[in-house]
Amino acid sequence: MIQALKTAIQVIWVVLLVTMATTFGAIYGWEHHGWGGAIALGFVGFFAAAFIASSPALLLQILT
């Protein structure tokens, strides 16, 4: 039961982080660079979030 809850929280964490970073990158790119910037910065946000989501401790270390 505990393992299932931990897995569910990890999945939610990854999905939310990747979605928010991709959306933020796309919005920022759209406002400052148009379609090309939206696509490029959306990809940057996606891959950066995927990297950070793989290790939550890395995110905490970056923030401190």
C-alpha positions in Angstrom: 0.0 0.0 0.0 2.8 2.4 0.9 4.7 1.5 -2.3 1.7 2.2 -4.4 1.1 5.6 -2.8 4.8 6.5 -3.3 4.6 5.5 -7.0 1.4 7.5 -7.5 3.0 10.6 -5.9 6.1 10.2 -8.1 4.0 9.9 -11.2 2.0 13.0 -10.3 5.2 14.9 -9.5 6.7 14.1 -12.9 3.6 14.9 -14.9 3.0 18.2 -13.1 6.7 19.3 -13.3 7.0 18.4 -17.0 3.7 20.0 -17.9 4.4 23.2 -16.1 8.0 23.6 -17.4 6.9 22.9 -21.0 4.0 25.3 -20.7 6.2 28.0 -19.2 8.8 27.6 -21.9 6.3 27.7 -24.7 4.5 30.8 -23.3 7.8 32.7 -22.7 9.0 31.7 -26.2 5.7 32.8 -27.8 5.8 36.2 -26.1 9.4 37.0 -27.0 10.2 35.1 -30.1 7.0 33.9 -31.9 6.3 30.4 -33.1 9.9 29.3 -33.3 10.7 30.4 -29.8 7.6 28.7 -28.4 8.5 25.4 -30.0 12.2 25.7 -29.0 11.7 26.9 -25.5 8.9 24.4 -25.0 11.3 21.6 -25.9 14.0 23.1 -23.5 11.4 23.2 -20.7 10.4 19.6 -21.4 13.9 18.2 -21.4 15.0 20.3 -18.4 12.0 19.2 -16.4 12.5 15.5 -17.4 16.1 15.7 -16.1 15.1 17.4 -12.9 12.0 15.1 -12.3 14.3 12.1 -12.4 16.0 13.3 -9.2 13.9 15.5 -6.8 17.0 15.9 -4.6 18.7 17.7 -7.5 15.9 20.2 -7.6 16.2 20.9 -3.9 20.0 21.3 -4.2 19.6 23.8 -7.1 17.0 25.8 -5.0 19.3 26.1 -2.0 
